[in-house]
Structure formats: C-alpha cells, structure tokens
Amino acid sequence: VSSPVVGFAGMTHLGLVSGVCAAEKGFRVVCYDPAAARIAALRKGELPVSEPQLGELVAKNARRLSFTADATDLAACDVVYIAPDVPTDDVGQSDLGPINALLEAVTAAARRDAVLVVLSQVPPGFTRSKQRPGGMLYYQVETLIFGRAVERALQPERYIVGCAEPSQPLPAAYSAFLEAHGCPILPMRYESAELAKISINMCLVASVSTANTLAELCEKIGADWSEIVPALKLDKRIGQHAYLAAGLGIAGGNLERDLATVCRLADELGTDAGVVRAWIANSRHRRDWALRTLHREVLSRKERPVIAVLGLAYKQDTHSTKNSPSLALLEQLHAFAVRLYDPLVPAAEARHPDARAANSALDACDGADALVIMTPWSEFRALNAAELARRLKGRTVIDPYALLDARAFRKAGLDYHTLGARS
Amino acid sequence: VIAHGSREPRSPERVVLLGARGFIARALRERLEAERINALALSSTELDLTRAESVAQLAARIERNDAVVMLAALTPDKGRDAGTLIQNLTMMRHVCAALEKARCEQLVYFSSDAVYDSGVSRVTEETPAAPRDLYGAMHRTREIMAASVPGVRLLVLRPTLVYGTHDTHDAYGPNRFRRAAAKDGKIALFGDGEEMRDHIHVDDVVRITHMCLEQQSTGVLNLATGRSISFRKVAELVALHFGERAEIVSLPRANVITHRHYDVTSLIKAFPGYRPIPIEEGIARCHREMVQAA
C-alpha cells in the first residue's frame, strides 16, 4: 500500500494536533476547517492552541501539511478524520451540532472509497447512527491530554477502533496509517469503543477522587499524602502512572463530559451511577479547598486584603481555562483586590472587577497579603522563599500542588498551606 | 446556595418578626434596632398563629415592602409528638395564607438542621433533607409550604446548634452546661461526650440574617461555623470559667455516637468576609454576661 493521504477536519485542539503529528510521522496531511479565518491564521503559522512542540512541528512539516477551508480538497485523502473539539456546557453536556455539520460536509466532499474516522469524543450510539450505505465509517478513541497532546499523538499507547463489524480487517489505508505508530490496535464494535473512552476517563476520575478524599484526611490527621503516593505506585495493581496527585477537583471539560454522560445513560437505562455522582460531589468540594483555606487564613481575619493569584489556566502548559479552579476561585473574590499572573492566559480572562495584571509572578506578589498558586506552571517552582517573604506583606502562601519547598517557606517565616498535608 | 437579589446591601423598609419572644428573634430584634431598621415584632400574645383568625390579622399588618421573618414554632422542649407537629403546621398554614393575601418583599423561614438525616456526618446545602423525627419533618414540611406561596422570594435558613446567654431552651450543649455548672457545679456528659457538633453563637446567626435581609437573598443556607468540636471539649471550655467549682461527669450513653460537620463553603461564597465567633470566645462572652447579670 502506498502511503495514504490523511485528512483532518476541524482545526481546533484535537484536529490540529492530530494532523500535525500525522505529518511528523511522514504522511501527507490535508487540514480542513470551514472557518476561513482560522485557516488563514494557520497558514500564517498562528496557532489557536498552545502545546509543547506544536509550533516547531508545524514549521518542520510545512511541506507535508496543507491547510484549507475548501472541503473539496479532502477528495485527495484516503482516510479522513472528523476531529473537531466537541463543546460542552456548564454541566458537561456535549453540543453535537458542530460535529454533525462537519461530518455532513466531509461525507459530501470525501471520495466514496475514503475511510471516515470519527475522532472526537461522542456519546455511545453516535457512530452507528452516522453509518452510510456502502461507506466506511470508524470511530477511534482519542486520548489527548492538554499540555501533553503532541507527545500522546506521536507515541500512542494503543489504538482503540470502533467498527461496524469488528471481525472484518481494517481497510488497508487506515491500517497503514495506524500501524505506522507501532502500537497495539484494538478493533471492537462502535459502542464498545465509545464506552472504552468513557471507561478510561472513569478510571482516571476514580483514582483522582481517591487521592483527593485521602489527601483531605491527611490534612486533618497529620499524615502527608506525598509520602503515601510512592508506596501506592509500587503496588502493581495501582501502578507507576496512576493518577494519584491530589488536586482541586476535576477540570478541563472532558472528564466532566464523561461523568455527565454516564449519569445520563444510567438514568435512562436504570443502572446505578451513585459512585459517579459521589465523584462529582467530591470534585466540587475539593475545588473550593483554596477558597476555604484563604477564607480561614486571610479573608476572615483581615480587612481589605490584597490577594496575589498565580495561574489562571486549568492546568499547566495550556491556555485552556475551561472549568479552571483558578477562575472559580476568582469569581468568589470579587469583593477583594487581586493581582494576577499566568504565563499564557491574560488577566482579563478572569473578568474580575478589581484585578491588576502583573508582569511576573514576583510582580504579582509585591505587597500582597496572601499568595495563592492555582495552576502548577513549572516556572513557579523557581520562586524563592526568602524573596517572596520580602515581597509579600502578609505571611500566607497557599500552594495546593506543592510546587514550592514547604520547609524552606516555613523557615522563611511564611505560613505555608498545601493539599494533602497539615498546615 | 443562595443568590442575592441586591448586589449592594440596603436596609429593608421594615422587618416583621413572627415568634418574637424566642431566643433568636429577640437577638435579631436588638440587631435590627441597633441598625435603625424598623421592626414589627409579633409574639403569640399579639398574634396567635394557631388560630384561623390570625390569617386576616397578619395579612392586615403586612405591607408590600416588608421582609417577614418566620421564627414562630413550638420547639422540641414543648413536645415532639404528632399533636405538636400539627400545631406547628397549622401556624405555617396560616402564615402562608396571610402571605397569599398580602404580598411581602421577602420571606425568611427559620428552619433547622433537623431536616437532615441525623446519621449524616458532613452536611452541605446539597445534602438531601431526610428528617428522622417529627420535628425535622415539621421544618421540612414548613419549608415546602413556604416555597409554595405564589411569588414569594424565599430564604430558608437552617441553623446548627445555636447558643447564647439568653437562650431559653435547655438543650444538651453550651447553654445547659453553663447553667448546670453554675447551679450544681457539675456538667453531665453522655458517655465521654465524643460527639462532634458545630455550635454557632446567636450573634453570628443574627448577623448573617441581617446580611441576607440587606441583600434580599433567596435560596437555602445552613448557618454554622464550619468547625465542629466534641461535647467534651465544650464542657471543658465551660468548666474553664468556673475553675475547680465545675466537675465533668459521665452518664450512661443512651444513643450511638454520631458526628455532624458543616461544609460552610456556600456561606463563605455568599459572604466572603464572614468571620464566625470562635466557640472559645463565644463561651467566654456568655460567661461574662451571665456574671454581669447576676
């Protein structure tokens, strides 16, 4: 089989990263999006998302990548991925309108012998409902992680492929593309693959919720969750890569989407989703940890405090603020003056009535009564305890993700608070 | 889980207090007077809500811009039986009927944490209301009755255990311990007093209520401090003020140990500057006031 031409429709996070990484693997790639402005920006090298290595890979593979707003260009493709980001609302419900429209446009423009692959996160039953007579339609699980999207796309752990008929071999062009990545390929029926994606996320949420539940206990009884985690990871049933870092609940949108989907399906079908609802409740509870700590230590004690907040993105190495704990905290701090700094996200995104955008982390801390680090950007790790003690007016440092050296900060006379350990 | 109808605090034109002779109502009235807010305080002497004619009497006294605070209830010390339940529901029926005749700006219903299952140890406003006794069922039913009044802007407040110098009840906790220590020199605990509870000073209750009135808040809010301590610790804090004159003794335990903690995140979100009176300070304040009164 000659090297297939691969198309990606939907040039938001998932489609763009997947397309660029396919080019890096040596395939000719057509990147399509109906939004002409978005394509024009991409042609100029302006990327709508930030991911480590992404910009370099776009430049490096420019010869193999073409960006187009003309759907008929997809006729050159042997395989076309439908890969727009599927937006969710505040309760995690997907808006399938855009992917439906895109799928229709792609189906009309692609060759009849082209393989169409839905890569976006869709609810069980979606792919089967889109089958076309004589067409080849597949669903492929994506496991994009914000901030590690390129790495994951170039070195996938496995491919989970939803098929109308899993006993049949995959089409040659599709197979050739997948095999180029050198990982296991697991064909299964559509519904299994769609639910596999959700199952992966449920396992992750279970780990995170366990970590958060026990980290909170640690804070009360004087244990330290960071001492317990290595012991857990040496247990083969748990594993080295388990999601055991204590955090501020579940954010980002994708996990919440799957939680909402499982609850909706369970309600419709009469199965038990009590534990899933408990995870959701626990996530909400932990999201407010920083607010509770800040209230206890500063807001309830000091008149008109000034709060420095470092980090606005929902996690490090991303510009995304979807369900960001930082923005959730700032929404509750409208009565107080805040100073904001994030390496990527502008302070204006916080929509805070009394915010000052700082030029750097240290600038934000100057004269503040408390420091709260809400996104674990690695540059914050370099903050020096003595320097901060000098710049801060107050003594409170809230560092949920334990980026800073607790001992050094306490030695510098600061009141240091982190998740999973007693203050 | 409350929403403020008014972003900026503004005093209500008038507050109508129903059940005005009670412990919380008296403290609230004092607060309103201190804030120069016009208050109409109605106790059972002026208005017997168990009687049918109270509907017309109350409707005649309510004005369109009033905030009505419903504190009238027969508390458990007056009875925990079905008869008490029916009387309490009758009172609420009459209040609701009056509010259907004469609209008001806001209705504040003082409920209780008894609406929650007593076996639930951690409580938020999202904890399902599942009362185990008639007293809790009474408050839950009255909450629903209040919510069914057409067009009412309803705030439901669910206080935890309230204490203060002028508490007329003798419930197990700081008030009873203080009186027992003063009278008998002895504080009796069930078992070793291991149960964890959240005790809120009445001044905090009225302060939050006042803020809710100023901001025309609606929804459901638990009134608690967010800090639970054992009855043993409460007894020790009380005994501290009596020196060697108060002894803590144990009585056989009649019930299994249960704990109750409040997650007060909603309260913090509603009033970010909220600072509850620490129980150490609250008990010391009660003791000082008791000594002064004596």
Chai-1 contact restraints between the chains, C-beta under 6 A:
chainA,res_idxA,chainB,res_idxB,connection_type,confidence,min_distance_angstrom,max_distance_angstrom,comment,restraint_id
A,D288,B,T265,contact,1.0,0.0,6.0,A-B,restraint_1
A,H295,B,I268,contact,1.0,0.0,6.0,A-B,restraint_2
A,L299,B,P272,contact,1.0,0.0,6.0,A-B,restraint_3
A,S300,B,R275,contact,1.0,0.0,6.0,A-B,restraint_4
A,Q332,B,K269,contact,1.0,0.0,6.0,A-B,restraint_5
A,A335,B,P272,contact,1.0,0.0,6.0,A-B,restraint_6
